[in-house]
Amino acid sequence: MIKKILIVNRGEIAVRIIKACRELSITSAALYSEADKDSLHVRLADEAYFIGPSASSESYLNIPKIVDLAKKIGASAIHPGYGFLSENADFIKAVEESGIIFIGPRSESVRLMGDKTEARKLMAGSEVPIVPGTTSPIDSIEEAKKTAREIGYPILLKASAGGGGKGMRKVASEDEFESSLSAAQNEALKAFGSSDVYIEKYIENPKHIEVQIIADHHGNYAHLFERDCSIQRRHQKVIEEAPSTFVDGELRQKLTSAAINAAKACGYYNAGTIEFLVDKNKNFYFLEMNTRLQVEHPVTELITGLDLVKEQIAIAEGKPLSFRQEDIYIHGHALECRIYAEDVDNNFVPSTGHIKLHRRPDGIGIRVDTGIDPFSNVSMFYDPLLTKVIAWGRNRPEAIERMKRALGEYKIAGVLTNIAACRWVLKQEEFKDGSFDINFVENVFMPLIPDKWKSEQAQDYEDAVSLLAVLLKARMSEPGPSGNKVPKSNNWTSKPYE
Amino acid sequence: MNEYVVTVNGKKKAFKMLDSGKVVFQDRELEYSLLKVSDYSYLLKIGNKVYDMTTTALSSEKFGFLVDGHYFETTVRTKLQEKARELQNIRNMETHHDLIKSPMPGMILKIKKNVGERIEMGESVVILEAMKMENDLHAPSSGVIKEIFVKEGNSVEKDTILLTIS
């Protein structure tokens, strides 16, 4: 039995795991860096331990320190959340060797799926369709050019150790091949310490559709349907939903069985996600496997009624899955908007500062997973994800309307956020009719920044904010109640991100 | 001192404040009442309509507002200040120059241009690394790089002037 879990993460996912621990009467232990000493996850956990300086490499990524801490505090298990060390096979190995339970897959599964060319090879042999291309890194330019000609341009060059768009180059024709190859290799070497690059066919305007799978230590595998995560900017997802409007019964059957094949091929257990690209003709291709809990897991929880973190913990304890595949069905529709601290009109630069006001949306069908409250500091050290707003409805239009309402209710001051941009996406025809693909943000939204996307905003809101601006300005120059001028240092003259 | 001009989404709106609770806007007299919930939260009632607004101050004349999931940035000046500003703008256009400031604290990863090189408006000039992300900073105007004040690898505070364009 797991009695105490050390949560090796921060922000909203640490808070999410703490909540599951509390429901299971498991002691939650948080760790925190210098910059996070007053963070919400530290205040909510049963125990909190200082781990090191603000830089991630000295705190949330410091493997020896974290494993030592887990032993010292008598943690029976470690939950890695997502990001940071969650997909680091060396970390998982170190945890396994320390005798502490790792809440996630075995290190070997993570190692297999972490190497993109190895994973492609494995998938190709396990009845999981892969994007046409090579299954080993390029070692001869002539061979590579020949392969590229065979699959047909445009092609993509991708880093074997890669992810997140680094070491990735689109090549439109053979003339560009050599220069793009050396650029991709350099980038890959810098980002991942390996210059290995392979070739994939460039899929035109695909959708990003992924399948949640879950498996126990007894060989039971189940899928929890798909999520559509096509609304993304530079490979960073912004809006996700389940189910996908694009996936019909037949495609769902194919996707989910391919996903289960993929999980079986790497001897997977615990929760994981198989990502696919799906083209206009509903051909689908394996993209990669995320060997951890996903940021967007709540949309799956809302349509299935399961608690994935509690399932993860039960699996780690060696229990069988709490349900059978045939007991699970899709109930309604769920959407998630990721609220980032960023200045949309200023090229999405992250926005840092103290949260001055935080009023969360609520009411029927709304779930809010957040890592901040009015005492939080949003620093430059970590990912700018603040909160996930998740909406459920009996059908997609209802879920969309609920999400719009919830975004309208969300009050946040102290940092700039993408709330308004999320709301804008929900109103677009391409979003409403489901025709959007992974290039939607790049092709439709980006040309409208800065500010042009706001032109369709309600006229009476413009008038109202203008009047409020005047009243605030007038207040600044008027004598205060005591007859004195309002001092210059009042909140209205301070800068927003200090 | 009771007339103001607000610029929002590129539109200008003029207000004339009357006695407490009344304002003239677009030749109409409106009644309003304002409730300050906190420094960052205001309820404004105009006629019978209620607006629940979140505010983020930017400077003494610029305010950011979040209302019903819409974000607005407004610039508010007295009528006199607005006039002065317009005159200033005309003068500025004659001796045109501009600058790029760091929008947030971070590290200068790359400077793509040298002093004397020509750049076009919107072109990426500096890459600033912050919060693990590489952020492109774009030229606010076309011109020639006049001066560069930082080097690659430098850490900078928010609002540090990085370079000027003339």
Interface residues (C-beta under 8 A of the other chain):
Chain A: S56 D343 N346 N347 F348 V349 P350 S351 T352 K356 L357 R359 M380 F381 Y382 D383 P384 K404 L407 G408 Y410 K411 I412 A413 G414 L416 I419 A420 C422 R423 D451 K454 S455 Q457 A458 D460 Y461 E462 D463 A464 V465 S466 L467 L468 A469 V470 L471 L472 K473 A474 M476 S477 N491 W492 T493 S494 K495 P496 Y497
Chain B: M1 N2 Y4 V6 V8 N9 G10 K11 K13 F15 M17 V23 F25 L30 Y32 L34 S38 D39 Y40 S41 Y42 L44 I46 K49 Y51 D52 M53 T54 T55 T56 A57 L58 S59 S60 E61 F63 G64 F65 L66 V67 D68 G69 H70 Y71 F72 T74 V76 R77 T78 P103 M104 P105 G106 L128 A130 M131 K132 M133 N135 D136 L137 H138 K158
